[in-house]
């Protein structure tokens, strides 16, 4: 199978979407599939307004068409609704090549946070983008149900995985975080992710709970939050063993986001043996379940806690045994996620071929 992957999110960006895509390409290639990547590093780019670290391709339409004509893929997977994604969609429709898409990011809610407009103003754009996709890949059941209510589909499950050699319970701790316990009594609470308004970080930073708070990540709100919360340890972006060490050094991972579609950092934290506290919303509720024991994967004891009160969720998560958190995290793998991705792609090809035969 010759597959083209078109995405506006790619290295050197550091986020869950990029990690998901690069890991999937790696596993597809290892299985012998030919994958052509249409990514921003192949174009002239400009900084995304409000996100200088995210660069968008400038007028990529003709370049995308040239690359796809040369690659001649059997099918195209369009990962993002940005300039490259729209250009790839146009090429597929013009050439009669089937495509799948993915819903990684709640752009309507993100745009609403930044513009003050209702998220409903932006949903028709996404409905149009995904309208002719053979399959819209989603990471959770609750997101699939929501999209189907909005007329976006058909949806197919595509979960996420982790690097178990890296994200594991045993291993070094981060010196900056272990030092906190000597300075301030109480648990060390951690958040990892993009430091941006839509991540609802203030809900974590304003918590009136004992212990220390640590934020790992970079983003447009970092400088402002550093000034407003001088008692919080902001470590900036970490990766590799340093990131895994940060997870292991925390007593609780706090995930305050209300807009994520999954939360790759949640399963990374769990795999490192760190219990998770979150709101009962799409993403964490699909991983932890209402009882903290999982949904698609189930374990014997709670791995974290979800609650409409983030403080109560933290309180509950701090009673969890680290071995129980690690048990749930260990059940997520890129092998299984890649199986799901391929099933969606192969199903889309079959559907497209049936459509051609019916039209003939």
N, C-alpha and C positions, 0 to 999 in steps of 0.2 A: 504494500500500500504506500502510495506517495501522498504525504500529508503536508500541507502548509499551515504554519501557525502565524497568525497576524496579531500583533499586540503592541499597544502604546506603553505598556509597563514592562521594563526590562532592565538588566544591569546597566549602570551601577546602582540603580535604585535598590533600596533595602526595604522590602515590605513583604507581606504574606502573599500577595499576588505574584510577585516576581519569584519568590521561593517556590511557590506551587508550580509555576510554569517551567522554571529551569529544572526542577526535580523530575517533572513529567517528561520533558524532552530527553533528559538523561536516561530515564528508564525505557522510553520508547526506542531510543537509539540502541540501547543494550539488547533489546528484543529483536533488532534487525529491521526496524521501520525507518524509512527515509523521511526526515523532517526538515523542511525548509522554513527557516524563521525569518519573518518580515518584522523587523524591530527598529526602534528609533535610532540606534547607533549606525544605521545604514543611510540616514538622511541628515540634512541640515536641520538643526533643532533650535528651539527657543525655550526659555524657562516658562513653566506654567505659572500664570498669575497667582500669587499667593503661595506658591510652592517652588522656590528657586531650584530645589534639588531634583524636581521632576521636569524633564525636558520633553517637549512635544515636537513631533515632526512637522515641518513647515511645508504646506502644499504637497503632500506625498502622493497625490492621486496618480500621476503619470509614472512615478518611480515604482509604486506598488504594482501597477498594471504591468510594467516591464518585467519586474521580478517574478510575478505570478505567471506571465506568459512563458517565461524561460523555464520555470519550475514545472509547469504543466501538472499540477497536483490532481489527484482523484477527488479530493475533498479539502476544504479549507476550514480550520477552526479559528474563529475570531474571538479573541479573549477579552477585548475591551471596546468600549463605545467611543473611542477617541478618533483623531484624524486618520490613523492607519486603519483602524477598524472600519470606519465608514468607507474608506477607499477600497478595502478588500471586499466589503459587502457589495459595492458597486460593480467591481470586476466579476464577482461570482454571478450576479444577476445578468450582467451583459453576456457572459460566456456560457451560461447555463450550467455552471459547476455548483454542486451542492455545498452548503456550508452549515456548520454548527456554530453556536455562540455560547458564551458563559456570562453569568450574572455574578460578578465578583464584588461589585461595589454599589452601595446605595447612593448613586449620584443625585437623585431627587432630594434626599434628606441632606446630603452634603451641600448642595446648592442652596437649599432653604436656609441652612445655618449661616451661610456667607452672604446671602442677598436679602434675607428677611422676607422673601416671597414664600408662598405656600409650596410644599413639595409637590402638590397636585399639578402645579403649573408645568413641572418638568417630566412627569410620567409619560405623557404622550410621545415625547421624543424617544424614550426607551421602548415604548410599545411599537413604534415604527421601526426602530433598529432591529428588533428581534422578530419582527412579524413573519419573515420568510425563512427563518432558521429551521433546519430539519430537526434540531434538538437544542434546547437551551439548558446547558449544564448548570446545576445548582448543588451547593454543598450540604444543604440540610432539608429536612422534610417541611419544616415550617416555612422556609423561604419558597419552596416549590408550591405550597398551598397558596401563599400570598400572591405569587406571580400568576398562577392559574386564575385566581379571582380577578386579576387585572387583565386577563386575556393574553398573557405572555406564556408561550409554550409551543409545543409539548416540552415538558421538563424531563431531564434525566439526571439521576444521581451521580455526582462526582465528589466524593469526599476528599479528605486531605490526609497526609501522612507526616512522618517525622524521620529524621536520621537517628536511628537508635544507637549508633556508635558514638554519637555526639551527645544527644539528650538522654541521659541516663542518671539514675539516682546516685551512683558512686562516682567520685571524682573531686577535683579541687573546688574550694570555695573562693569567692572574690574577697580579697583583703579589705577593700573599702567598706564592704557590707558587714563582714564579721566584726570589724572594729566598732560598728554602731552599737552592738550589744553592750560593749564595755562603757560606752559613753552615755547610753540612755536605756533604762530598763524597759522590757516589753518586747513583743515580737517585731520582726522586720517584715514590712509589707512592701510588695514590689508590683510595679506595673511596667510592661514592656510594650512599645508600639510607637506609632507616629504621634508626635507631640503637636496636635492640631485641634482646632475648636470642636470638630465633629466627634472627637473621641471622648468628650464628656469627662475629661481628666479632673476638673474641679470637684466632681462628686467624690472622687478618691482623695484628693488633696485636702478637702474640707472636712473629712471624717474626723469626728472627735472620739478617737480610740487610742488606747495606750500603744507605745512603741514608736518605731521609726518608719518613715516612708521613703521609698527609692523609686526613681523613674529612669528607665533605660530607653533611649530613643532620641531622634532628632526631628525637627519639624518647625513650621513657621511660628508656633506659639512658645517655643522653648525659652527665648530670652525674656519674654513677658512673665511666664510662669516662674522662672528663676527669681525675678525681682519680687514677685508677689508672695512666694513661698520660700523664704530663705532657710527655713528649718528642714526643707526637703533636700535629699541628696539626688541631684540630677547628674547622671553619669554620661549622657550623650549616647550615641549609637555604639552598640557592641555586636560582635558577631563571633561565630566559631566557638572555641572553648571558653572564651571570656563570657559570652552570652550564657552558655550552659552553666558556667560557674555562678553567674548572677542568679539564675533560677534556683540552683541548689542552695544558695546562701539565704534565701528568703524563707520565712515561716508561712507566708500566705501570698498567693498571687491574686491581686485585685484587678478585676476587669470591669471597668465602669461603663464601657461603650454601650450605647443603645442602638447603634446603626451598623455594626459589623454583620456580614453575612455568614461568617463562621468564627474566626478567631484562631488562627494557626498558633498564636502564642499560648493559647489555653492548653492545647494538647502538648506543646513543648514543655510548659511548666509542669503539667501532670507527669509526663515521662521522667522528669527530673525529681519526682517525689514531692512536689510542692502543691499543696491543696489550693483550690481555686474558689474565690468568692466573686459572685456576679449577680446581675439582675436576671430575672427570668424572661429573657428576650431571645429572638432568633440568634443563633450562634451558641452561646453558653447553655441555653436550655436544651438544645439539640445534642450537645456533648454530654453534659452532666445529668440532664433530666431533672424533673422536679424533686426527686429524692437524692440527687447527687450520685447515683449509682450507674448513670449512663442511659443511652437510648438505643442507638444501633449496636453498641457494645454494652454489655451489662457485667457488673462486678458485684461481689458479695457485700461490700461495705462502701459507704459514701466516700467519694474522692474529692468532694468539695460541697459547696452550698450555694443555692440561688435564693434570693429573697427580694421583695420589693423595697426592703430597707437594706442598703448596702452594708450598713453597720452590723445588722443581724446576720447577713451573709458572711461577713468577716468572722464574727463570733462563732458561727457554726463551722466554718472552714478550719478554724484554729483547733477544733477538737478532732480533726481527721488525722489518722495515722499516715505518715509519709509512704509507707509501703502500699496502702490502699490507693493513694493518689497515683503512684507509679503503676499499679496494676491496670488502671483504666487507660493511662497514657500509652502503655506498652501495646495496646490492641490496635493502635492506628499505624498503618504502614503505607509507604509509597507504592509497594507492590499491589496491594489491594486497590488503592486509589487509581493506579494505572490500569488495572483490570476494568474498573468502572468507566474510565475515560475511553478505552478501546471499545467497550461494549456500546457506548453511546455513538462513537464514530461509525462502527460497523452497522449499527442499527439505522443510522442516518443514510449510509450508502445504500442499504437494502431498500429503505423507504423511497429514496430518490429513483432507484432503478424500477421499482414497482410503479411509480408515477409515470415514468417514461413509457413503460409497456402499456399502461392504461391509455395513455394519450395517443399511442401509435395505432 
